[in-house]
Amino acid sequence: MPLDRLSRPVQLAASAVALSAVLFTSGCNRDPNVRKQKYLESGQRYYNEGKFKEASLQYYNALKADKNFAPAHYELGRTFLKMGMISQAYPELATAVHLAPNNVPARVELGNLLLAGRLPDRAAEQADAVLKLKANDPDALAMQANVAAEKGNRDEAVADMQKALAAAPNRSDLHATMGALLGSGGKDLPGAHAELEKAVQLDNKNVQAHLLLAGLLTVQKDYAGSEAQLKTAIGVAPKNLQARVALATLYISEKNLSAAEGVVRQTSDDFADDPEGATVLERFYLHDGQVDKAETAYADLAGKHPKSFPIQMAYARVLALRGNFAKSNEIVNKQTEAHGTEPQYVQVKAGLLLHDGKQDEANTLLQKGVQNNPDNVELKLLYAVVARDRGDLDTANTNFRAALQRSPSNMAAAAGVAEMAARRGDQAGLRQVSEQMLKAYPNAAAPHIWLGTAEASENHLDQAAADLQEALKLEPRNTQAMTALGQIRVKQGKAAEGKALLEQALAADPNSAALSVLVGMDLQGNQPAAAVARMQAMVQRNPNSVPALVQLAQVQMAARDPKSALGTAQRAMQVQPDNMAAMRIYTEAGLATNDLNGPNELWTKWAGSHPNDAQAQSYLGMLAESSGDQGKAITYYQKSLQLQPEQPVVENNLAYLMADSGGNTDVALTLAQAAQRAMPNSPDTSDTLAWVYYKKGVYSSALDLLQGAVKTSPNNASIHYHMGLVYEKLNNKAAAQTSLKRAVDTANGSDTGKKAQAELDKLG
């Protein structure tokens, strides 16, 4: 048979086999169960190679194929832990446990994470669940021990660890945990020493055991032994930053600063691409105020590592501290394209913008930074501080709380939450954050102060005084505690003692809150000149301090000197043109002096560059209303509410103008009712709603509201005028005349007074 007659069937058969293979392979690739398993295995290979970012991407791909794939959730959670992304790890581990309740390692990881977050009861639930699945599991027993230790039950903790070690006597990590437990509080140092020695004997690469043993040896003043352990830890784990920092700290404690400097220099050099490692040298120098040395060192490191973003940012920060803002800006701006969304960049750039007085730009940058990095606590804190300083208390409160939620023992975040709670009069919130921090820091003064403040607001003055005195025992020169205790003594009728404490706080810190309290006391005591003098002295000490200038303007307004307040607010805006607090007091002073041109120009320009700012439209409405242009005021108020609904003050003003100018009274009624619901105790909202009822002919409802409002605000000419008109409609001439006369007496010469006089003349 000819060869070509045979080749054709063979070729067809080979093609059929190939086609079958292709079809089979493509079918497998379309099978989500096959895909998710391949992604899982790929992720595990990356994880074992230490390539955690790559591993996480593969686990994400597995979850795209099957969102309920429990092994991928577990592995992704483990990977996040390795990457230090705690807030992302928690939901993945929790989901893994929910989908696969018998996954013991997932429960152990989740329980330890809950323990780290100071949630011992929830960690105990995971330990109990593991022990039901696997009796005498050493990891679950160790978790139980840590739960007991967290709750202060040391004997129970030791007993649980003994059970864990009985189940796994050759586990180095368990011996290290027992050593840490025995050594806590210095109660059993020999026992701790023995356990930690056993841990390093079992596994010389157990870095944590070396670190714990080094710490114990330092307590026992065996500095050479401690140094040896730390050097061993660095030798077995050169990339362990904690060991490097511990060695530098040891040298510092021995006053061997040159050795410490050598360690931190080498650390920042070796860890140039690590945000924490790159800043070790910066923190070392700045702790002792050696900014000049820091600048020289980072100039060298920046030259050696020109592509290291962390080093460049550290150099920029140091330059800013040295006052070289131009060069700092130059370095930062070079990083914009490649790193413009990263937290370090945002923090440094925002600081430079704030230095240049560009508060609004800094705020916008931080807002975007927080959106791009929702888990970064430091960014949230900076954004909260800037928002607070701009007067945006809602944003400040939200971000302080978010920061504390992500970092429950963060004292700066807790202080921000406490400040916002105090400003809002939220005593329950203030008490809650103080109790949370007292558990974490029982010897800190601040939580005692917050608790005392809450108790004072609830009129529990003796308890409050006791907490504040405790704070002063812990920090005798704490001016915040002095100020709060001084206020309590005044409330208790001990005015001399209280004022002495306040003056003492002011002497210790001329910028303390005691100044505001003393100013308030001066104003209440009908001594406005003394109040103004106090604030002027503060401004003299800090001539370019915008908060000081704003506070002086506020005191001048309270002292009924709006003309001076207007000038002071202008000075504040010259220093910081976009400071919202200065802009507001400037506008209020302009309204009080009928000097409307400047405020009009200010808010018109601001609205042009900030078209979505509802506040600008509301201020333009107030200014238009004050100038007598009701139509323009209505337009501005309506636009403000379109941009931001549910503004009670704006709703109230718009409702009044609509009713007063013959507008749609049904719409006015809806607005007035909304404002009154939001501010039920305000005489102004009651007056407005009564005026709308009057315009609609519902006189009895109007009278009820006005009679309640006049009790709260007896010298309000508008309320008396409207009450006179209502009485007139109800045919009560005598009551109408009485109310109208009161309106004339309290607002003689004003537009309201003139209207009231005209009605009186009609009544004869």
Buried (B, 14 or more C-beta within 10 A) or exposed (E): EEEEEEEEEEEEEEEEEEEEEEEEEEEEEEEEEEBBBBBBEBBBEBBEEEBBEBBBBBBEBBBBBBEEBBBBBBBBBBBBBEBEBBBBBBEBBBBBBEBBEEBBEBBBBBBBBBBBBEBBEBBBBBBBBBBEBBEEBBBBBBBBBBBBBBEEBBEBBBBBBEBBBEBBEEBBBBBBBBBBBBBEEEEBBEBBBBBBBBBBEBBBEBBBBBBBBBBBBBEBEBBEBBBBBBBBBBEBBEEBBBBBBBBBBBBBEBEBEEBBBEBBBBBBBBBBEBBBBBBBBBBBBBEEEBBEBBBEBBEBBBEEBEEBBBBBBBBBBBBBBBEBBEBBBEBBBEBEEEBBEBBBBBBBBBBBBBBEBBBBBBBEBBBBBBEBBEBBBBBBBBBBBBBBBBBBBEBBBBBBBBBBBBBBBBBBBBBBBBBBBBEEEBBEBBBBBBEBBBEBBEEBBBBBBBBBBBBBBBEBBEBBBBBBBBBBEBBEEBBBBBBBBBBBBBBBEBEEBBBBBBBBBBEEBBBBBBBBBBBBBBBEEEBBEBBBBBBBEBBEEEEEBBBBBBBBBBBBBBBEBBEBBBBBBBBBBEBBBBBBBBBBBBBBBBBBBEBBEBBBEBBEEBBEEBEEBBBBBBBBBBBBBBBEBBEBBBBBBBBBBEBBEEBBBBBBBBBBBBBBEEBEBEBBBBBBBBBBEBBEEBBBBBBBBBBBBBBBEBBEBBBBBBBBBBEEBEEBBBBBBBBBBBBBBBEBEEBBBBBBBBBBEBBEEBEBBEBBBEBBEEEE
